Amino acid sequence: MATDRKRPPETHPNDYRYATRADILDPNVNGFYADDGTYWRKNGQVKTWKTRPTHARVPVKYGLYNYDYVDQGNVGYLFVRIKNAI
């Protein structure tokens, strides 16, 4: 998967759903979409904490030089494509 600028979440909301904490932990989810259609792919292992079981964090990458993390603080702003959407 790559960027989906032709069908971004802001213009085709039926093709996407908001991401959740379960999507961070799910190995079948390879990445997340921002509202402008940019695709942030997972770039490492999920980190969880024993003392904070509700927290999880995964590194993501967009392009050649853009890196960030997805955690419970910003996962609500990202989208995941629905499996049966084109």
N, C-alpha and C positions, 0 to 999 in steps of 0.2 A: 504494500500500500504506500501511497505517496500523498502529496497534498491533493485536496479535492476542492479546488477553487471553483469548479463549475457547479457543484452542488454543496455549498457550505451549509452548516447547521442553521445559520440565521435565515436563509431563504428556503430551505427544505427541512423544516423541523420534524417531519414525519419519518425521515430516514435515520434520525439520531435520537439518543436519549442521554440524559445527564449521567455522568460517571458517578460511581459510588466507591466506597472503601473496598467493597468486594471486587471491583474491577482492578484495583491496585494489586490485590493478592492473586487474582485469576491469571494463570499462566497462558490461557488462550487469548487474552487481550494483549495485543502487541503494542498498542499505543493509544493516544488520545487526540481528539480534534479540538482545536480552539474555535471560537465562533466565526472567525474569518476563513476557516477551511484549512488552516495549517495543521499538519500532522506531526505530533511529537511522539516519536517511537521510544519504547523502553530501551534503556541503554545499560542495564546492569541488574543486579539482584535486588529483590525486595528486602528492606530492612524492617524488622519488627523488634519490639522491646518486651522483655519479660515483665518489667515493672509497670509498663503502660500497654496493656494488651489491645487497646482500641487504636493505637497509633501504628501507622505503617508508612513507609516512604520508599519511592523508587526513582532512580535517576532517569531522565528523559533527554532526548536530543532532537534538535531541528536544524537541518542544514549541516554545514561544515563546522561552524564555530559556536552555535547556540546550545547551551546546556542549562538544565534546571532540574528541579525535583517536583514530583507530584506527591502530595501528602494529604492528610485529612483537612488541612486548611484551604487548599485550592482545588481539590478534586471536584467540588460542586460547580466550578466555572468551566469545566471541560466536558466534552461529549464523547460518546462511544457510538460507533455505527451499529445499527441494528442488523443482525445477520441476514435477514431476508431482503434488505434494501439493496437497490441496484448500485 
